[in-house]
Amino acid sequence: KGSKMDCEILESIEDKYEVIQQIGSGTYSNVFLLRDCNYNLFAAKQLKILQKMLGFPINSIREISILKDLKCKNIVDLRKIISTSNNIVYLV
């Protein structure tokens, strides 16, 4: 437990990644395919903050907590959390 998580604050996700396409959408998030400057591909889950007055969703906190410690070949690794200047949060 207690694995180190890389967190960044960016002006926009496009500051560090090229958004190739949206690959999924749901009630609580959108998923995008990204490419970094080294041509590595990543999936990024853009969290939808539905009730801004209530703060960061507890479901998202729970998901981050589980994913950061979970290591399974069938589940993608959570590499970093990115927050943008306009309060959009991505799980990469």
N, C-alpha and C positions, 0 to 999 in steps of 0.2 A: 504493500500500500504506500501511498504518498509519492507516486511517481511525479516527476517534474513536468509541468505543462508550460509550453511556450505561449505567451500572450502578447498581442501587439495592438496598438492603436494606430489606425491609418486614416487619412483624409477620406479615402475611397478604396474599395477592394482592388480597383484597377491600378492603384499605385504600385502594387506588387505582383499582380496576376493578370493574365489575359482571360477574360470570360469567354469561353468558346461557345457554350450553349446551356440553356436550361434543360436539365435531364429529368426533373421531377417536380411535383407540386402537391401540396396537401394542405390541410386545415391549419397546421401549426408551422409549416416551413416550406421553402422552395429549395431545390437542390440544383447546383450549377457545376458544370465541368470547367475546371480552371487549368491554366498552364503557367508555370513560372518562367523566369528568364533562362533557366537551364533546360527548358522543354520537358520538365517533369509534369505529369498530369495529376490533378487532385480533384476530389469531390468536395464541394463546400456547401454546407447546409446553412441557409440564411433563415434565422429564426424570426418568426412573426410575433411581435409584441402586440397582442390584441388589446390589452387593457393597460395602457401606459401609466395610468394613475395608480395601479397596483404594484408597479415596479417589475423587476425581472421575474418571469414565470417560474414557479416552483418546479414544474415539469421539466423545464430546461436545465435547472440546477441539478435535478435528480439525474437527468440523462448525461450531463457532463461528468458528474461524479462517478457514474457507472462506467462510462466509456474510457475515462482516463486510466482506470485500473484494469480494464478488461483486455485480455490478450487472447484472441481466437483467430484461427486462420480464415474463418467464414465471416468475420466482422472487421470492417476497416478500422485502422488505428486512428485515434483522435490525436492529430499532430499539434494543432494550435487553435487558439481562440482569437479571433480578430474582431475588434470593435471599431467601427468607423466614427468619424466626427459627427455624423447625423444619427448616431445611436442605433445603427444596424449591427447585429452580431452574427458572425459566421463561425461555424465549427468546421475546421479544415482537417 
